[in-house]
Amino acid sequence: MTEGCVFCDHGRLCEADLYFENDFCIYASTRDPRDPPDVVPGCGGIVRKSTELLPST
């Protein structure tokens, strides 16, 4: 894990309002009251659980 990286901190991601996880990735979304009104509500981020390189096909 990279120190201070919000995407690598999976424990912090699981505290989001909306959280889904499977074997490969995590989706997290939290409505931040500081967001401007033109930010789409419910938008979030998908983060890979592993950063290892996959073999090319």
Sequence and secondary structure as in RCSB ss.txt:
>XXXX:A:sequence
MTEGCVFCDHGRLCEADLYFENDFCIYASTRDPRDPPDVVPGCGGIVRKSTELLPST
>XXXX:A:secstr
  TT TTT HHHHTTSSEEEE SSEEEEE   TTS TTS TT  EEEES        
